[in-house]
């Protein structure tokens, strides 16, 4: 059994009247949470982490139910940076 459901690519969210598009959105059935994946073709930039955090908060506010765990984010870049960012609060 697959424990993850694909919800969409370029998944549309409207936040404060502005349109945003998540690269990939999944739902993990075992963990009961959304998973946002952002894909970047260039090297890591700190603002990518800020944008991902914004998306995690938006998904939690718009899609998450009381039974769901907080949204998980994954940022995939062309190359890594020595900085490590963990989780979403």
GURO-839731 format. One record per atom (N, C-alpha, C): atom name; residue number from 1; z, y, x. Coordinates in Angstrom, 2 decimals. Layout:
atom | seq | c3 | c2 | c1
CA | NUM | Z | Y | X
...
END
This chain:
atom | seq | c3 | c2 | c1
N | 1 | 0.00 | -1.18 | 0.83
CA | 1 | 0.00 | 0.00 | 0.00
C | 1 | 0.00 | 1.25 | 0.88
N | 2 | -0.83 | 2.18 | 0.53
CA | 2 | -0.85 | 3.47 | 1.23
C | 2 | 0.32 | 4.32 | 0.77
N | 3 | 1.00 | 4.93 | 1.70
CA | 3 | 2.15 | 5.76 | 1.36
C | 3 | 1.82 | 7.24 | 1.37
N | 4 | 0.53 | 7.56 | 1.44
CA | 4 | 0.15 | 8.97 | 1.50
C | 4 | -1.05 | 9.20 | 0.58
N | 5 | -1.03 | 10.32 | -0.12
CA | 5 | -2.12 | 10.67 | -1.03
C | 5 | -2.78 | 11.96 | -0.53
N | 6 | -4.09 | 11.95 | -0.51
CA | 6 | -4.87 | 13.12 | -0.11
C | 6 | -4.98 | 14.06 | -1.32
N | 7 | -4.49 | 15.30 | -1.17
CA | 7 | -4.56 | 16.28 | -2.25
C | 7 | -5.74 | 17.22 | -2.12
N | 8 | -6.23 | 17.42 | -0.89
CA | 8 | -7.41 | 18.24 | -0.74
C | 8 | -7.57 | 18.85 | 0.63
N | 9 | -8.82 | 19.26 | 0.90
CA | 9 | -9.09 | 20.06 | 2.09
C | 9 | -9.46 | 21.46 | 1.62
N | 10 | -9.15 | 22.43 | 2.44
CA | 10 | -9.27 | 23.84 | 2.04
C | 10 | -8.57 | 24.04 | 0.69
N | 11 | -7.36 | 23.48 | 0.58
CA | 11 | -6.56 | 23.52 | -0.64
C | 11 | -6.16 | 24.96 | -0.93
N | 12 | -6.50 | 25.43 | -2.10
CA | 12 | -6.29 | 26.83 | -2.48
C | 12 | -4.86 | 27.08 | -2.95
N | 13 | -4.26 | 28.12 | -2.39
CA | 13 | -2.97 | 28.63 | -2.86
C | 13 | -3.12 | 30.12 | -3.10
N | 14 | -2.57 | 30.60 | -4.20
CA | 14 | -2.54 | 32.03 | -4.47
C | 14 | -1.10 | 32.49 | -4.30
N | 15 | -0.89 | 33.38 | -3.34
CA | 15 | 0.45 | 33.88 | -3.04
C | 15 | 0.42 | 35.39 | -3.17
N | 16 | 1.16 | 35.92 | -4.12
CA | 16 | 1.23 | 37.37 | -4.29
C | 16 | -0.13 | 38.00 | -4.58
N | 17 | -0.99 | 37.27 | -5.27
CA | 17 | -2.31 | 37.79 | -5.59
C | 17 | -3.35 | 37.63 | -4.50
N | 18 | -2.95 | 37.03 | -3.37
CA | 18 | -3.89 | 36.80 | -2.27
C | 18 | -4.22 | 35.31 | -2.18
N | 19 | -5.45 | 35.01 | -1.79
CA | 19 | -5.90 | 33.63 | -1.67
C | 19 | -5.72 | 33.12 | -0.25
N | 20 | -5.19 | 31.90 | -0.15
CA | 20 | -5.01 | 31.23 | 1.12
C | 20 | -5.53 | 29.81 | 0.97
N | 21 | -6.01 | 29.23 | 2.08
CA | 21 | -6.60 | 27.90 | 2.05
C | 21 | -6.00 | 27.04 | 3.16
N | 22 | -5.32 | 25.96 | 2.76
CA | 22 | -4.74 | 25.02 | 3.71
C | 22 | -5.84 | 24.09 | 4.20
N | 23 | -5.88 | 23.83 | 5.48
CA | 23 | -6.92 | 22.94 | 6.01
C | 23 | -6.88 | 21.58 | 5.32
N | 24 | -5.72 | 20.95 | 5.33
CA | 24 | -5.55 | 19.64 | 4.67
C | 24 | -4.18 | 19.59 | 4.01
N | 25 | -4.12 | 18.99 | 2.83
CA | 25 | -2.85 | 18.82 | 2.14
C | 25 | -2.75 | 17.37 | 1.66
N | 26 | -1.63 | 16.75 | 2.01
CA | 26 | -1.34 | 15.38 | 1.62
C | 26 | 0.02 | 15.35 | 0.91
N | 27 | 0.29 | 14.23 | 0.24
CA | 27 | 1.62 | 13.99 | -0.32
C | 27 | 2.08 | 12.63 | 0.17
N | 28 | 3.24 | 12.59 | 0.85
CA | 28 | 3.81 | 11.35 | 1.35
C | 28 | 4.69 | 10.75 | 0.26
N | 29 | 4.26 | 9.60 | -0.28
CA | 29 | 4.95 | 8.98 | -1.40
C | 29 | 6.32 | 8.41 | -1.01
N | 30 | 6.42 | 7.92 | 0.20
CA | 30 | 7.69 | 7.34 | 0.66
C | 30 | 8.74 | 8.43 | 0.91
N | 31 | 8.31 | 9.51 | 1.57
CA | 31 | 9.23 | 10.61 | 1.87
C | 31 | 9.37 | 11.58 | 0.70
N | 32 | 8.47 | 11.49 | -0.27
CA | 32 | 8.43 | 12.38 | -1.43
C | 32 | 8.34 | 13.85 | -1.00
N | 33 | 7.29 | 14.14 | -0.22
CA | 33 | 7.09 | 15.52 | 0.21
C | 33 | 5.62 | 15.78 | 0.51
N | 34 | 5.26 | 17.05 | 0.44
CA | 34 | 3.91 | 17.46 | 0.83
C | 34 | 3.83 | 17.52 | 2.34
N | 35 | 2.62 | 17.33 | 2.85
CA | 35 | 2.35 | 17.43 | 4.29
C | 35 | 1.15 | 18.35 | 4.46
N | 36 | 1.37 | 19.48 | 5.13
CA | 36 | 0.31 | 20.44 | 5.41
C | 36 | -0.17 | 20.21 | 6.84
N | 37 | -1.48 | 20.08 | 7.01
CA | 37 | -2.04 | 19.94 | 8.35
C | 37 | -2.99 | 21.10 | 8.59
N | 38 | -2.72 | 21.85 | 9.64
CA | 38 | -3.58 | 22.96 | 10.05
C | 38 | -4.31 | 22.56 | 11.33
N | 39 | -5.61 | 22.76 | 11.33
CA | 39 | -6.46 | 22.40 | 12.46
C | 39 | -6.97 | 23.66 | 13.15
N | 40 | -6.80 | 23.74 | 14.44
CA | 40 | -7.25 | 24.90 | 15.22
C | 40 | -8.15 | 24.42 | 16.35
N | 41 | -9.33 | 25.02 | 16.47
CA | 41 | -10.28 | 24.60 | 17.50
C | 41 | -9.99 | 25.21 | 18.86
N | 42 | -9.15 | 26.23 | 18.90
CA | 42 | -8.82 | 26.89 | 20.15
C | 42 | -7.47 | 26.46 | 20.68
N | 43 | -7.06 | 27.12 | 21.75
CA | 43 | -5.75 | 26.87 | 22.34
C | 43 | -4.66 | 27.36 | 21.40
N | 44 | -3.45 | 26.81 | 21.58
CA | 44 | -2.31 | 27.20 | 20.77
C | 44 | -2.01 | 28.68 | 20.93
N | 45 | -1.69 | 29.33 | 19.81
CA | 45 | -1.21 | 30.71 | 19.78
C | 45 | 0.03 | 30.73 | 18.91
N | 46 | 1.06 | 31.48 | 19.30
CA | 46 | 2.31 | 31.51 | 18.52
C | 46 | 2.10 | 31.89 | 17.06
N | 47 | 1.12 | 32.73 | 16.78
CA | 47 | 0.90 | 33.13 | 15.39
C | 47 | 0.46 | 31.96 | 14.51
N | 48 | -0.09 | 30.90 | 15.12
CA | 48 | -0.45 | 29.72 | 14.35
C | 48 | 0.81 | 29.08 | 13.74
N | 49 | 1.89 | 29.05 | 14.51
CA | 49 | 3.15 | 28.48 | 14.03
C | 49 | 3.70 | 29.34 | 12.89
N | 50 | 3.57 | 30.65 | 13.01
CA | 50 | 4.03 | 31.54 | 11.95
C | 50 | 3.23 | 31.35 | 10.67
N | 51 | 1.93 | 31.19 | 10.81
CA | 51 | 1.07 | 30.97 | 9.64
C | 51 | 1.41 | 29.64 | 8.98
N | 52 | 1.63 | 28.60 | 9.79
CA | 52 | 1.99 | 27.30 | 9.24
C | 52 | 3.32 | 27.39 | 8.50
N | 53 | 4.29 | 28.08 | 9.05
CA | 53 | 5.59 | 28.25 | 8.39
C | 53 | 5.42 | 28.96 | 7.05
N | 54 | 4.55 | 29.97 | 7.00
CA | 54 | 4.23 | 30.66 | 5.75
C | 54 | 3.67 | 29.67 | 4.72
N | 55 | 2.75 | 28.81 | 5.16
CA | 55 | 2.16 | 27.81 | 4.26
C | 55 | 3.21 | 26.84 | 3.75
N | 56 | 4.12 | 26.41 | 4.62
CA | 56 | 5.17 | 25.48 | 4.21
C | 56 | 6.05 | 26.10 | 3.13
N | 57 | 6.41 | 27.35 | 3.32
CA | 57 | 7.22 | 28.05 | 2.33
C | 57 | 6.46 | 28.21 | 1.02
N | 58 | 5.18 | 28.56 | 1.11
CA | 58 | 4.37 | 28.73 | -0.09
C | 58 | 4.24 | 27.42 | -0.87
N | 59 | 3.98 | 26.33 | -0.17
CA | 59 | 3.86 | 25.02 | -0.83
C | 59 | 5.19 | 24.64 | -1.48
N | 60 | 6.30 | 24.86 | -0.78
CA | 60 | 7.61 | 24.58 | -1.36
C | 60 | 7.85 | 25.40 | -2.63
N | 61 | 7.45 | 26.65 | -2.62
CA | 61 | 7.68 | 27.52 | -3.77
C | 61 | 6.74 | 27.24 | -4.93
N | 62 | 5.52 | 26.78 | -4.64
CA | 62 | 4.51 | 26.61 | -5.69
C | 62 | 4.41 | 25.16 | -6.17
N | 63 | 4.43 | 24.19 | -5.27
CA | 63 | 4.14 | 22.80 | -5.63
C | 63 | 5.36 | 21.88 | -5.67
N | 64 | 6.35 | 22.15 | -4.86
CA | 64 | 7.50 | 21.26 | -4.72
C | 64 | 8.32 | 21.21 | -6.01
N | 65 | 8.74 | 19.99 | -6.38
CA | 65 | 9.63 | 19.83 | -7.52
C | 65 | 11.05 | 19.61 | -7.00
N | 66 | 12.02 | 19.55 | -7.91
CA | 66 | 13.41 | 19.34 | -7.51
C | 66 | 13.61 | 17.98 | -6.83
N | 67 | 12.77 | 17.01 | -7.19
CA | 67 | 12.90 | 15.67 | -6.62
C | 67 | 12.26 | 15.54 | -5.24
N | 68 | 11.45 | 16.51 | -4.85
CA | 68 | 10.74 | 16.44 | -3.58
C | 68 | 11.58 | 16.95 | -2.41
N | 69 | 11.31 | 16.40 | -1.26
CA | 69 | 11.90 | 16.88 | -0.01
C | 69 | 11.07 | 18.09 | 0.46
N | 70 | 11.62 | 18.89 | 1.38
CA | 70 | 10.85 | 20.03 | 1.90
C | 70 | 9.54 | 19.59 | 2.54
N | 71 | 8.57 | 20.47 | 2.46
CA | 71 | 7.24 | 20.21 | 3.00
C | 71 | 7.28 | 20.07 | 4.52
N | 72 | 6.45 | 19.18 | 5.02
CA | 72 | 6.31 | 18.95 | 6.46
C | 72 | 4.99 | 19.58 | 6.91
N | 73 | 5.00 | 20.19 | 8.09
CA | 73 | 3.79 | 20.79 | 8.63
C | 73 | 3.40 | 20.18 | 9.96
N | 74 | 2.10 | 20.08 | 10.17
CA | 74 | 1.56 | 19.56 | 11.42
C | 74 | 0.46 | 20.51 | 11.88
N | 75 | 0.60 | 21.02 | 13.09
CA | 75 | -0.37 | 21.95 | 13.67
C | 75 | -1.09 | 21.25 | 14.81
N | 76 | -2.39 | 21.08 | 14.67
CA | 76 | -3.18 | 20.41 | 15.70
C | 76 | -4.11 | 21.42 | 16.35
N | 77 | -3.94 | 21.61 | 17.65
CA | 77 | -4.74 | 22.57 | 18.42
C | 77 | -5.55 | 21.83 | 19.47
N | 78 | -6.53 | 22.54 | 20.01
CA | 78 | -7.40 | 21.98 | 21.05
C | 78 | -6.58 | 21.55 | 22.27
N | 79 | -5.63 | 22.38 | 22.65
CA | 79 | -4.78 | 22.04 | 23.80
C | 79 | -3.34 | 22.36 | 23.46
N | 80 | -2.43 | 21.72 | 24.16
CA | 80 | -1.02 | 21.92 | 23.88
C | 80 | -0.47 | 23.12 | 24.65
N | 81 | 0.70 | 23.54 | 24.23
CA | 81 | 1.46 | 24.57 | 24.90
C | 81 | 2.80 | 23.94 | 25.23
N | 82 | 3.45 | 24.39 | 26.28
CA | 82 | 4.72 | 23.79 | 26.67
C | 82 | 5.85 | 24.10 | 25.68
N | 83 | 5.64 | 25.05 | 24.78
CA | 83 | 6.66 | 25.36 | 23.78
C | 83 | 6.64 | 24.28 | 22.71
N | 84 | 7.81 | 23.97 | 22.21
CA | 84 | 7.91 | 22.97 | 21.15
C | 84 | 8.52 | 23.61 | 19.92
N | 85 | 7.87 | 23.44 | 18.79
CA | 85 | 8.38 | 23.96 | 17.52
C | 85 | 8.69 | 22.77 | 16.64
N | 86 | 9.89 | 22.72 | 16.12
CA | 86 | 10.26 | 21.59 | 15.30
C | 86 | 10.60 | 22.05 | 13.90
N | 87 | 10.08 | 21.30 | 12.95
CA | 87 | 10.49 | 21.42 | 11.56
C | 87 | 10.29 | 22.73 | 10.87
N | 88 | 10.74 | 22.72 | 9.66
CA | 88 | 10.67 | 23.84 | 8.74
C | 88 | 12.04 | 23.95 | 8.11
N | 89 | 12.55 | 25.15 | 8.01
CA | 89 | 13.90 | 25.29 | 7.47
C | 89 | 13.89 | 25.70 | 6.05
END
